[in-house]
Amino acid sequence: MLAVFEPFIDFIKIKSKVAICRDPKADFLLALAKDGNADYLITGDKDLLVINKYKQTVILTFKEFEEKFSE
């Protein structure tokens, strides 16, 4: 499966330390989004969703993402 997606994958080395999520175990996703210059973080995690946006990354559910781009 990885071979199919490999042309679309960027491996990101996390350098940032982030400590803003009410669930500290989810902070690594914010650090990954920051270091990877992600436009979107798609999640169902309510601890992340309440943040709405971190730096340049908009945090939303899959349904919200799908609605945003199906127009």
C-alpha positions as CSV (number, residue, x, y, z in Angstrom):
1,M,0.0,0.0,0.0
2,L,2.8,2.4,0.8
3,A,4.3,1.9,-2.7
4,V,1.0,3.2,-4.2
5,F,1.1,6.4,-2.1
6,E,4.8,7.0,-2.1
7,P,4.8,9.5,-4.9
8,F,2.4,11.6,-2.8
9,I,4.2,11.3,0.6
10,D,6.6,13.8,2.2
11,F,8.4,12.5,5.2
12,I,8.7,15.3,7.8
13,K,11.3,15.4,10.5
14,I,9.6,17.1,13.5
15,K,11.8,19.8,15.0
16,S,9.2,22.0,16.8
17,K,8.0,21.5,20.3
18,V,4.3,22.3,20.7
19,A,2.4,22.3,24.0
20,I,-1.0,23.9,23.4
21,C,-3.5,21.1,23.1
22,R,-5.5,20.1,26.1
23,D,-4.4,16.5,25.3
24,P,-0.6,16.6,25.4
25,K,-0.5,13.4,23.4
26,A,-1.9,15.2,20.4
27,D,0.7,18.0,20.4
28,F,2.9,16.1,18.0
29,L,0.3,16.4,15.3
30,L,0.4,20.2,15.7
31,A,4.2,20.1,15.5
32,L,4.0,17.9,12.4
33,A,1.6,20.3,10.8
34,K,3.8,23.3,11.6
35,D,7.0,21.7,10.4
36,G,5.3,20.2,7.3
37,N,3.7,23.6,6.4
38,A,0.3,21.8,6.3
39,D,-2.7,23.8,5.1
40,Y,-5.1,21.4,6.8
41,L,-5.2,18.9,9.7
42,I,-8.1,16.6,9.2
43,T,-9.2,14.9,12.5
44,G,-12.1,13.7,14.6
45,D,-10.2,14.5,17.8
46,K,-12.2,17.1,19.8
47,D,-9.1,18.2,21.6
48,L,-7.6,19.3,18.3
49,L,-10.9,20.6,16.7
50,V,-11.5,23.2,19.5
51,I,-8.2,24.9,18.4
52,N,-9.6,25.5,14.9
53,K,-6.4,26.9,13.5
54,Y,-2.7,26.6,14.5
55,K,-0.2,28.8,12.7
56,Q,-1.0,28.3,9.0
57,T,-3.0,25.0,9.6
58,V,-6.8,24.9,9.6
59,I,-8.0,22.1,11.8
60,L,-11.3,20.5,10.7
61,T,-13.2,17.2,10.4
62,F,-13.2,15.1,7.3
63,K,-16.9,16.1,6.7
64,E,-16.0,19.8,6.9
65,F,-13.0,19.3,4.6
66,E,-15.2,17.4,2.1
67,E,-17.9,20.1,2.2
68,K,-15.3,22.9,1.7
69,F,-13.9,21.3,-1.5
70,S,-17.0,19.7,-3.0
71,E,-18.4,23.1,-4.0
